[in-house]
């Protein structure tokens, strides 16, 4: 049963006791939206919408995430405000004509965003396809990642350098909440379109620096670094930051190229490193305080055009496991 303090209940109910703010809350229940998105759907000015969102955020009903010059909002994930927000959303009549109209405008906005994402994707598809053809089939890599993580569901997963959001889509059915972080606004637009198309409302994306993640320590059960390290100048630093946000006994999955000699990837596609040895990433994990649990190398099929093997490393935060071992010894 939901139990809220008097102060939280009164503050949240005051914040929601206005038609526009209730409409905003219902819209945000369908996924994160920017201030610009919401002004277009509701047909109100940016200052007015921003003021309403500010009140909802102060009451703990919604969360805000700055992204460049934009700000995205979504229903609060936790806390008393988030619990009350979900209760209110369930109680609202979603067949109300005003809410139906809002929903139709939201669907039109998403269709427009999807078209823009597809235009960007097709513009760059040729170069992406060229790189994909050089290494192991993605279906094999994804199957190996799934095997490395093992069976079961996870509470929180973060995908660092999320790109098009494919990893969130892949693991979405087995997680309670997913977050993708990327520095590129163009890639974030692609990822949002993919998540909306897949109906993964429990997954979202944020702009952020992989060396200074905008999330607290000890937060995630799973952290994924999929084909990211070869773009970075300091892979060890990225691993340390990934380890920082891992919860006790959490798992870090790293996927990247094995060593190769295709120099054109450095010259034409901004690759900083031409693959990594098994020992290199394992040492980075150990230096970050993680146990390097396993490594697997996937080689291209004989006779294919592929020239690059793909490696998968699994690291684990040892804290809870270590505590359990100590208790058993005692």
ChimeraX attribute file (.defattr): number of C-alpha atoms within 10 A of each C-alpha:
attribute: neighborCount
match mode: 1-to-1
recipient: residues
	/A:1	3
	/A:2	7
	/A:3	9
	/A:4	14
	/A:5	8
	/A:6	8
	/A:7	8
	/A:8	16
	/A:9	16
	/A:10	12
	/A:11	17
	/A:12	22
	/A:13	17
	/A:14	13
	/A:15	21
	/A:16	21
	/A:17	10
	/A:18	11
	/A:19	9
	/A:20	16
	/A:21	18
	/A:22	20
	/A:23	19
	/A:24	25
	/A:25	23
	/A:26	22
	/A:27	22
	/A:28	21
	/A:29	19
	/A:30	17
	/A:31	20
	/A:32	24
	/A:33	19
	/A:34	17
	/A:35	18
	/A:36	15
	/A:37	17
	/A:38	26
	/A:39	16
	/A:40	15
	/A:41	20
	/A:42	18
	/A:43	11
	/A:44	12
	/A:45	13
	/A:46	15
	/A:47	11
	/A:48	12
	/A:49	19
	/A:50	16
	/A:51	12
	/A:52	18
	/A:53	24
	/A:54	16
	/A:55	18
	/A:56	28
	/A:57	20
	/A:58	14
	/A:59	22
	/A:60	24
	/A:61	28
	/A:62	25
	/A:63	21
	/A:64	18
	/A:65	16
	/A:66	13
	/A:67	16
	/A:68	11
	/A:69	5
	/A:70	10
	/A:71	15
	/A:72	20
	/A:73	21
	/A:74	22
	/A:75	27
	/A:76	23
	/A:77	17
	/A:78	14
	/A:79	12
	/A:80	19
	/A:81	25
	/A:82	19
	/A:83	18
	/A:84	22
	/A:85	26
	/A:86	17
	/A:87	12
	/A:88	15
	/A:89	18
	/A:90	12
	/A:91	9
	/A:92	13
	/A:93	10
	/A:94	13
	/A:95	9
	/A:96	9
	/A:97	10
	/A:98	12
	/A:99	18
	/A:100	13
	/A:101	14
	/A:102	20
	/A:103	18
	/A:104	12
	/A:105	17
	/A:106	20
	/A:107	13
	/A:108	13
	/A:109	15
	/A:110	17
	/A:111	15
	/A:112	12
	/A:113	17
	/A:114	19
	/A:115	12
	/A:116	14
	/A:117	22
	/A:118	15
	/A:119	13
	/A:120	15
	/A:121	16
	/A:122	11
	/A:123	11
	/A:124	11
	/A:125	12
	/A:126	11
	/A:127	12
	/A:128	13
	/A:129	10
	/A:130	10
	/A:131	13
	/A:132	14
	/A:133	16
	/A:134	16
	/A:135	22
	/A:136	22
	/A:137	16
	/A:138	12
	/A:139	9
	/A:140	13
	/A:141	19
	/A:142	17
	/A:143	11
	/A:144	18
	/A:145	23
	/A:146	14
	/A:147	10
	/A:148	18
	/A:149	15
	/A:150	9
	/A:151	9
	/A:152	7
	/A:153	13
	/A:154	19
	/A:155	13
	/A:156	20
	/A:157	28
	/A:158	28
	/A:159	23
	/A:160	26
	/A:161	25
	/A:162	27
	/A:163	24
	/A:164	22
	/A:165	27
	/A:166	18
	/A:167	22
	/A:168	28
	/A:169	18
	/A:170	13
	/A:171	16
	/A:172	22
	/A:173	13
	/A:174	16
	/A:175	18
	/A:176	13
	/A:177	20
	/A:178	25
	/A:179	19
	/A:180	27
	/A:181	24
	/A:182	23
	/A:183	18
	/A:184	16
	/A:185	15
	/A:186	14
	/A:187	22
	/A:188	25
	/A:189	19
	/A:190	22
	/A:191	26
	/A:192	26
	/A:193	23
	/A:194	20
	/A:195	22
	/A:196	19
	/A:197	14
	/A:198	11
	/A:199	14
	/A:200	19
	/A:201	16
	/A:202	19
	/A:203	24
	/A:204	22
	/A:205	27
	/A:206	21
	/A:207	21
	/A:208	21
	/A:209	15
	/A:210	20
	/A:211	16
	/A:212	11
	/A:213	19
	/A:214	14
	/A:215	12
	/A:216	10
	/A:217	14
	/A:218	16
	/A:219	18
	/A:220	27
	/A:221	21
	/A:222	25
	/A:223	26
	/A:224	23
	/A:225	23
	/A:226	22
	/A:227	18
	/A:228	20
	/A:229	25
	/A:230	19
	/A:231	16
	/A:232	16
	/A:233	12
	/A:234	13
	/A:235	19
	/A:236	19
	/A:237	16
	/A:238	23
	/A:239	25
	/A:240	18
	/A:241	17
	/A:242	29
	/A:243	25
	/A:244	19
	/A:245	21
	/A:246	25
	/A:247	21
	/A:248	18
	/A:249	20
	/A:250	24
	/A:251	27
	/A:252	28
	/A:253	22
	/A:254	23
	/A:255	23
	/A:256	23
	/A:257	24
	/A:258	19
	/A:259	16
	/A:260	14
	/A:261	11
	/A:262	13
	/A:263	12
	/A:264	11
	/A:265	14
	/A:266	15
	/A:267	10
	/A:268	9
	/A:269	13
	/A:270	12
	/A:271	18
	/A:272	16
	/A:273	19
	/A:274	20
	/A:275	21
	/A:276	17
	/A:277	13
	/A:278	17
	/A:279	11
	/A:280	11
	/A:281	24
	/A:282	21
	/A:283	15
	/A:284	18
	/A:285	26
	/A:286	16
	/A:287	13
	/A:288	19
	/A:289	18
	/A:290	25
	/A:291	19
	/A:292	20
	/A:293	15
	/A:294	14
	/A:295	18
	/A:296	15
	/A:297	17
	/A:298	18
	/A:299	16
	/A:300	19
	/A:301	13
	/A:302	8
	/A:303	6
	/A:304	11
	/A:305	12
	/A:306	17
	/A:307	17
	/A:308	23
	/A:309	19
	/A:310	24
	/A:311	25
	/A:312	23
	/A:313	22
	/A:314	23
	/A:315	25
	/A:316	25
	/A:317	26
	/A:318	17
	/A:319	14
	/A:320	13
	/A:321	12
	/A:322	13
	/A:323	11
	/A:324	12
	/A:325	10
	/A:326	10
	/A:327	8
	/A:328	8
	/A:329	7
	/A:330	6
